[in-house]
Amino acid sequence: MAAILSVEAPSSSLLARTPPGVCHVVAVRSAGAAEAEAYQSVREALAPAARAAAARVHAWVLVPDSLQLCLSLAAPARQLPTFFAELEARVTEAMGGSRAAAFVGWRAVPVAVDTHLFVSHLYIERLPVRRGLTLWPWSWRWSSHAANAGGEQDACLEPHAAYRHLGVDGQTRQRAYRALFELDLDPTLWDRTEASLEAGRPLAASNRERPA
């Protein structure tokens, strides 16, 4: 059975210029649909790959044509290739050694945490709904939404400090996080976020787009 990850890094100087600790939204493109077994292999590989690259995953989703994440790096952003090399190696091993993968490349852009961190979470965890895969973010199994919004255990996830500041305890934070998904945001926001990822432009948001 084929693994689903084979990553070629973009030739961009943006990552090399990004200082330590900056959040990124990362999109890994896929050439085709993935099977549930491959999804599970990617999910299980995320946490050890993140540790190996000193990365912290704050939100993630798997859909048939991509893996998308919001993460922070404790080392310079040029270590993103380390993260994906680890991820690819672990998924390939879990899938029986096959390298006939469907993921064909990735893009990563910095996120303005003060304006766009939660917008990036919304963009990621709403993706299955926008693609018509499910009616509600919490009903999609292959996502961080159940953990961020409902408190389910997720070994992949390490919440950002801004998430912890949503409330004094887990239930308060989860309730505040769920409220973000009820906001009336600019309907063009998702298209512009995708365009920024494709072009390699940092993500920023206007006051209208800033969940608070």
LOSEDO-219004 format. One line per field, with one value per residue (C-alpha): x, y, z. Coordinates in nm, 3 decimals, always signed. Layout:
% LOSEDO-219004
u = c(X | ...)
v = c(Y | ...)
w = c(Z | ...)
This chain:
% LOSEDO-219004
u = c(+0.000 | +0.128 | +0.240 | +0.095 | +0.386 | +0.670 | +0.768 | +0.970 | +1.050 | +0.984 | +1.280 | +1.196 | +1.414 | +1.116 | +1.175 | +1.543 | +1.459 | +1.197 | +1.313 | +1.279 | +0.944 | +0.726 | +0.398 | +0.349 | +0.059 | +0.177 | -0.005 | +0.117 | -0.034 | -0.154 | -0.189 | -0.495 | -0.727 | -0.583 | -0.714 | -0.806 | -0.502 | -0.274 | -0.453 | -0.394 | -0.025 | +0.016 | -0.169 | +0.050 | +0.365 | +0.287 | +0.383 | +0.723 | +0.810 | +0.730 | +0.949 | +1.236 | +1.219 | +1.151 | +0.815 | +0.483 | +0.162 | -0.134 | -0.392 | -0.401 | -0.633 | -0.609 | -0.831 | -0.799 | -0.583 | -0.372 | -0.236 | -0.258 | -0.110 | -0.046 | +0.278 | +0.554 | +0.925 | +1.168 | +1.444 | +1.470 | +1.199 | +1.450 | +1.401 | +1.064 | +1.237 | +1.352 | +0.993 | +0.876 | +1.172 | +1.086 | +0.717 | +0.788 | +1.023 | +0.775 | +0.477 | +0.674 | +0.781 | +0.426 | +0.294 | +0.531 | +0.820 | +0.647 | +0.757 | +0.489 | +0.340 | +0.058 | +0.180 | +0.387 | +0.504 | +0.455 | +0.425 | +0.479 | +0.414 | +0.452 | +0.142 | +0.087 | -0.004 | -0.174 | -0.417 | -0.420 | -0.345 | -0.708 | -0.802 | -0.548 | -0.705 | -1.047 | -0.910 | -0.755 | -1.032 | -1.313 | -1.147 | -1.346 | -1.670 | -1.560 | -1.468 | -1.809 | -1.665 | -1.877 | -2.140 | -1.960 | -1.591 | -1.633 | -1.764 | -1.442 | -1.218 | -0.890 | -0.855 | -0.747 | -1.095 | -1.219 | -0.922 | -0.922 | -1.300 | -1.397 | -1.101 | -1.038 | -0.688 | -0.465 | -0.099 | -0.024 | -0.130 | +0.038 | -0.187 | -0.039 | -0.013 | -0.288 | -0.521 | -0.441 | -0.528 | -0.883 | -0.988 | -0.887 | -0.952 | -1.005 | -1.383 | -1.370 | -1.107 | -1.299 | -1.621 | -1.442 | -1.277 | -1.612 | -1.747 | -1.482 | -1.649 | -1.974 | -1.816 | -1.934 | -1.606 | -1.537 | -1.640 | -1.339 | -1.099 | -1.050 | -0.972 | -0.722 | -0.559 | -0.520 | -0.378 | -0.124 | -0.014 | +0.026 | +0.222 | +0.433 | +0.309 | +0.286 | -0.068 | -0.217 | -0.570 | -0.766 | -0.958 | -1.275 | -1.117 | -0.970 | -1.154 | -1.167)
v = c(+0.000 | +0.341 | +0.597 | +0.944 | +1.176 | +1.278 | +1.638 | +1.878 | +2.204 | +2.533 | +2.741 | +3.050 | +3.282 | +3.369 | +3.078 | +3.156 | +3.513 | +3.414 | +3.443 | +3.163 | +3.095 | +3.238 | +3.063 | +2.930 | +2.799 | +2.507 | +2.342 | +2.008 | +1.937 | +1.592 | +1.449 | +1.243 | +1.099 | +0.919 | +0.610 | +0.600 | +0.383 | +0.645 | +0.923 | +0.734 | +0.690 | +1.065 | +1.145 | +0.910 | +1.052 | +1.418 | +1.427 | +1.251 | +1.447 | +1.772 | +1.674 | +1.585 | +1.930 | +2.121 | +2.225 | +2.271 | +2.189 | +2.411 | +2.306 | +2.049 | +1.884 | +1.606 | +1.617 | +1.418 | +1.675 | +1.815 | +1.819 | +2.167 | +2.282 | +2.581 | +2.536 | +2.717 | +2.647 | +2.670 | +2.674 | +2.885 | +2.823 | +2.663 | +2.355 | +2.296 | +2.063 | +1.857 | +1.828 | +1.701 | +1.467 | +1.307 | +1.293 | +1.134 | +0.874 | +0.773 | +0.754 | +0.555 | +0.308 | +0.275 | +0.211 | -0.076 | +0.109 | +0.234 | +0.577 | +0.596 | +0.891 | +1.127 | +1.445 | +1.641 | +1.963 | +2.212 | +2.583 | +2.759 | +3.123 | +3.315 | +3.417 | +3.750 | +3.602 | +3.913 | +3.933 | +3.601 | +3.308 | +3.215 | +3.304 | +3.042 | +2.790 | +2.863 | +2.832 | +2.492 | +2.333 | +2.458 | +2.315 | +1.986 | +2.187 | +2.416 | +2.110 | +1.951 | +1.656 | +1.714 | +1.954 | +2.050 | +2.084 | +1.858 | +1.569 | +1.539 | +1.280 | +1.391 | +1.731 | +1.909 | +2.056 | +1.794 | +1.873 | +2.252 | +2.290 | +1.989 | +1.888 | +1.548 | +1.411 | +1.468 | +1.369 | +1.583 | +1.904 | +2.162 | +2.468 | +2.811 | +3.053 | +3.263 | +2.962 | +2.915 | +3.282 | +3.221 | +3.113 | +3.010 | +2.639 | +2.388 | +2.418 | +2.798 | +2.791 | +2.535 | +2.737 | +3.054 | +2.862 | +2.724 | +3.079 | +3.175 | +2.941 | +3.141 | +3.471 | +3.644 | +3.683 | +3.831 | +3.552 | +3.626 | +3.559 | +3.191 | +3.256 | +3.526 | +3.293 | +3.024 | +3.280 | +3.392 | +3.033 | +2.971 | +3.293 | +3.252 | +3.578 | +3.616 | +3.601 | +3.917 | +4.022 | +4.344 | +4.440 | +4.309 | +3.964 | +3.948 | +3.705 | +3.847)
w = c(+0.000 | -0.090 | +0.162 | +0.111 | +0.181 | -0.045 | +0.010 | -0.199 | -0.019 | -0.196 | -0.304 | -0.097 | +0.111 | +0.332 | +0.569 | +0.609 | +0.714 | +0.971 | +1.335 | +1.592 | +1.753 | +1.474 | +1.393 | +1.041 | +0.841 | +0.633 | +0.343 | +0.207 | -0.134 | -0.233 | -0.582 | -0.493 | -0.232 | +0.069 | +0.246 | +0.615 | +0.692 | +0.540 | +0.730 | +1.054 | +0.971 | +0.917 | +1.238 | +1.441 | +1.281 | +1.351 | +1.719 | +1.691 | +1.376 | +1.556 | +1.851 | +1.621 | +1.459 | +1.786 | +1.642 | +1.822 | +1.636 | +1.729 | +1.467 | +1.189 | +0.938 | +0.683 | +0.375 | +0.052 | -0.124 | +0.160 | +0.512 | +0.667 | +0.996 | +1.218 | +1.408 | +1.594 | +1.580 | +1.869 | +1.607 | +1.287 | +1.029 | +0.795 | +1.014 | +0.852 | +0.603 | +0.906 | +1.023 | +0.684 | +0.639 | +0.975 | +0.885 | +0.549 | +0.699 | +0.969 | +0.734 | +0.477 | +0.747 | +0.881 | +0.530 | +0.465 | +0.307 | -0.005 | -0.134 | -0.405 | -0.223 | -0.312 | -0.137 | -0.383 | -0.218 | +0.061 | +0.129 | +0.463 | +0.551 | +0.879 | +1.074 | +1.250 | +1.589 | +1.724 | +1.432 | +1.247 | +1.480 | +1.540 | +1.184 | +1.076 | +1.316 | +1.168 | +0.815 | +0.895 | +1.099 | +0.873 | +0.563 | +0.561 | +0.573 | +0.289 | +0.083 | +0.141 | +0.335 | +0.645 | +0.775 | +1.097 | +1.192 | +1.497 | +1.289 | +1.085 | +1.250 | +1.094 | +1.258 | +1.575 | +1.621 | +1.866 | +2.091 | +2.057 | +2.080 | +2.290 | +2.501 | +2.344 | +2.390 | +2.086 | +2.106 | +1.799 | +1.964 | +2.189 | +2.227 | +2.163 | +2.457 | +2.298 | +2.320 | +2.688 | +2.743 | +2.619 | +2.969 | +3.318 | +3.265 | +2.987 | +2.967 | +2.953 | +2.680 | +2.478 | +2.504 | +2.390 | +2.106 | +1.986 | +1.984 | +1.729 | +1.480 | +1.510 | +1.407 | +1.091 | +0.904 | +0.563 | +0.320 | +0.099 | +0.386 | +0.304 | -0.063 | +0.034 | +0.287 | +0.023 | -0.218 | +0.044 | +0.099 | -0.272 | -0.321 | -0.006 | +0.150 | +0.531 | +0.666 | +0.817 | +0.902 | +0.922 | +1.236 | +1.078 | +1.043 | +1.393 | +1.624 | +1.977)
